[in-house]
Amino acid sequence: MAGEPIVPKGQALLPYDWGIRLDWQNVAVMRLRGWMELGFTQPYLMSLFEKAGFSWRLHDDPRTDKARLFLLRKD
């Protein structure tokens, strides 16, 4: 899932667990290029991995929200 946005729950650009992101850049890309830009909330996506038997750990860079790495391991 490299490059897929995983955002905290409750952000305006993604007011649901997963789906089309509503920020202006992605809406413009969808209109111009005709493809979908999806995003996922962190609680929703990590719960899916947990149900599938994975554990996870977040490696976060406090200087930017663009450098977040989720390490997933099959238990």
trRosetta pair geometry for C-beta under 8 A, 3 or more apart (Angstrom, degrees):
i j d omega theta_ij theta_ji phi_ij phi_ji
1 4 4.3 -63 180 28 93 129
1 6 7.7 66 134 -47 136 114
4 38 7.1 -12 -147 88 104 90
4 39 7.3 162 176 -118 77 47
4 40 6.8 32 147 10 114 110
5 14 7.7 -175 111 -40 122 145
5 21 6.6 52 54 -78 144 143
5 39 4.3 -29 80 -123 110 100
5 40 7.2 163 95 31 61 65
6 39 7.5 178 -83 -169 27 77
6 40 5.3 -21 -112 76 70 96
6 41 7.5 70 -165 178 64 12
6 42 5.2 85 161 -83 99 74
6 45 5.8 -85 -130 38 112 156
6 68 7.0 -123 66 98 106 134
6 70 7.0 1 54 -27 167 136
7 11 5.1 -71 153 22 134 145
7 13 7.0 -180 -87 73 175 107
7 14 5.4 135 55 38 139 136
7 39 5.9 15 2 170 115 125
7 40 7.4 155 24 82 72 43
7 41 6.0 -54 75 -111 74 54
7 42 6.7 -128 88 -25 23 87
8 11 6.2 105 72 -36 76 109
8 41 7.0 8 156 -152 18 85
8 42 5.8 -19 -98 15 43 120
9 17 7.9 -15 -115 -106 99 60
9 41 4.6 56 -87 -164 71 136
9 42 7.0 -103 -32 45 76 80
9 43 5.3 -13 -42 15 125 120
9 44 7.6 120 -86 -18 104 92
10 15 7.8 26 -139 -128 30 59
11 14 5.5 36 74 44 99 81
11 15 7.5 -124 84 -74 46 52
12 15 6.4 2 -141 -63 34 97
12 22 7.1 -96 143 77 69 120
13 21 5.3 8 161 -166 98 90
13 22 5.3 -167 -153 57 49 75
13 23 4.3 -5 -127 -47 120 94
13 26 8.0 96 -168 25 111 132
13 39 7.0 38 124 34 100 167
14 18 7.7 -10 -169 -120 121 28
14 19 7.0 153 -147 58 86 80
14 21 5.6 -42 -72 -113 94 71
14 22 7.0 173 -70 13 42 90
14 39 4.6 -104 -87 93 140 129
14 40 7.7 -51 -175 11 155 3
14 41 6.4 -178 121 -64 126 83
15 22 7.4 -2 -1 10 94 141
16 19 5.2 25 74 15 123 130
16 41 7.9 -137 116 -22 36 120
17 40 7.3 -3 154 -153 63 65
17 41 5.2 -90 -145 25 49 117
17 43 7.9 -89 -131 80 91 87
17 44 3.8 124 -166 -88 103 156
18 38 6.6 23 177 -178 90 108
18 39 6.9 -160 -143 95 61 47
18 40 4.5 -4 -106 -110 100 72
18 41 6.8 -118 -62 10 63 74
18 44 5.9 -146 -35 113 95 148
18 45 7.2 105 -76 -65 119 89
19 38 6.5 -114 165 -138 13 84
19 39 7.3 -19 65 54 43 71
20 26 7.5 171 179 135 78 126
20 30 7.3 29 -153 -78 121 157
20 36 6.0 -94 -101 -158 96 98
20 37 6.6 77 -149 69 70 64
20 38 6.4 -62 -90 -100 40 57
20 39 7.8 44 167 17 13 85
21 26 4.5 46 84 66 108 167
21 37 5.3 -60 36 114 107 101
21 38 6.9 130 -20 -163 87 14
21 39 4.2 77 -71 -12 104 123
22 26 7.4 -50 -48 71 3 117
22 27 6.6 30 -157 -56 45 113
23 26 5.3 77 64 17 81 103
23 27 7.1 -157 91 -8 35 93
24 27 5.7 -58 -143 39 33 111
24 28 6.2 35 158 -21 67 107
25 28 5.9 -58 -153 36 28 111
25 29 6.5 26 152 -18 64 106
26 29 5.5 -48 -143 36 37 112
26 30 6.3 40 156 -20 66 102
26 37 3.9 -125 -154 76 113 150
27 30 5.8 -52 -149 35 31 112
27 31 6.4 28 153 -17 63 108
28 31 5.8 -59 -149 38 31 109
28 32 6.0 16 160 -9 68 113
29 32 6.0 -62 -137 46 27 102
29 33 5.5 -17 179 21 68 118
29 35 7.2 -42 141 61 95 88
29 37 6.0 69 78 -39 126 133
30 33 7.0 -67 -117 56 15 81
30 34 7.1 58 -175 -112 49 12
30 35 6.5 -113 -117 74 60 43
30 36 6.2 36 -115 -107 111 38
30 37 6.1 -112 -58 5 100 96
31 34 7.9 4 176 -66 12 48
40 44 6.1 -134 -175 80 88 111
40 45 4.3 70 149 -57 135 124
41 44 4.5 79 66 12 94 108
41 45 6.7 179 79 -7 45 90
42 45 6.1 -63 -139 43 27 104
42 46 5.9 18 169 -12 67 114
43 46 6.2 -63 -140 43 24 104
43 47 6.2 27 160 -23 62 110
44 47 5.9 -60 -151 32 25 111
44 48 6.9 26 153 -19 61 103
45 48 5.8 -52 -157 29 35 112
45 49 6.8 30 150 -13 65 103
46 49 5.6 -52 -150 38 39 112
46 50 6.2 43 151 -22 68 104
46 56 5.6 -121 -137 49 101 151
46 70 7.6 -139 -90 -147 98 140
47 50 5.5 -50 -144 37 34 114
47 51 6.4 37 155 -20 65 104
48 51 5.8 -53 -149 35 30 111
48 52 6.5 21 153 -12 63 110
49 52 5.7 -64 -150 42 33 108
49 54 4.1 -60 170 64 93 126
49 56 5.8 62 104 -43 145 128
49 72 5.8 -99 -162 -130 143 127
50 53 7.8 88 -179 -38 30 10
50 54 6.4 -92 -81 66 32 70
50 55 7.4 53 -109 -99 76 42
50 56 7.4 -87 -64 3 82 106
53 74 6.0 30 117 -153 102 75
53 75 5.4 -129 176 44 78 94
54 72 4.8 -1 -179 -171 135 101
54 73 6.4 145 -156 72 78 34
54 74 5.7 -49 -98 -93 74 48
54 75 6.7 172 -120 -10 19 85
55 72 7.4 158 80 -152 40 54
55 73 5.4 -17 58 62 88 91
55 75 5.4 87 -20 -62 100 104
56 70 5.6 -9 -167 -175 118 100
56 71 6.6 152 -155 79 61 51
56 72 5.0 -20 -99 -99 89 69
56 73 7.5 172 -83 19 41 68
57 70 7.4 154 76 -156 39 55
57 71 4.8 -13 59 58 91 104
58 68 6.6 -23 -163 -168 100 98
58 69 7.4 140 -161 79 51 50
58 70 5.8 -26 -101 -102 66 70
58 71 7.9 -165 -79 19 18 76
59 68 7.4 153 81 -162 57 48
59 69 4.3 -13 61 65 106 102
59 70 7.7 -164 22 -77 74 23
59 71 6.4 60 -14 -19 108 106
60 67 7.8 109 -166 100 43 75
60 68 5.4 -4 -113 -117 70 84
60 69 7.9 -156 -70 32 35 65
61 64 5.6 2 100 49 114 77
61 67 3.8 3 25 90 138 119
61 68 7.1 -126 20 -71 79 51
63 67 7.4 15 66 38 88 130
64 67 5.1 72 77 10 107 99
65 68 6.6 -10 -171 -30 54 116
